[in-house]
Amino acid sequence: MIRFLLDENFNRKIVRGLRARQPDVDMIRVQDTELSGADDPAVLEWAAKAGRILLTHDLDTMTKYANERIA
């Protein structure tokens, strides 16, 4: 099963839509973990260690840090 981490800015309407279609989807919100308020590199590292795909709308900085992790 795919496991998701939802960034603090992730749209709640999308979350409700996902849950409506797939009620057992494994999603946790950043703000429900010790990551609340953490910087982007820490969120990406936590998601990677936890085996979760990060869902975010932060294309400005999150993309930069994700690309750095890949390189």
Number of C-alpha atoms within 10 A of each C-alpha: 6 9 15 18 24 24 22 18 13 17 13 10 9 10 13 12 11 14 14 11 9 10 10 10 15 13 18 15 17 21 14 10 10 10 16 13 12 12 11 18 16 13 20 20 13 17 18 13 8 12 13 18 15 22 16 15 14 14 8 8 11 19 14 13 15 14 9 10 11 6 6
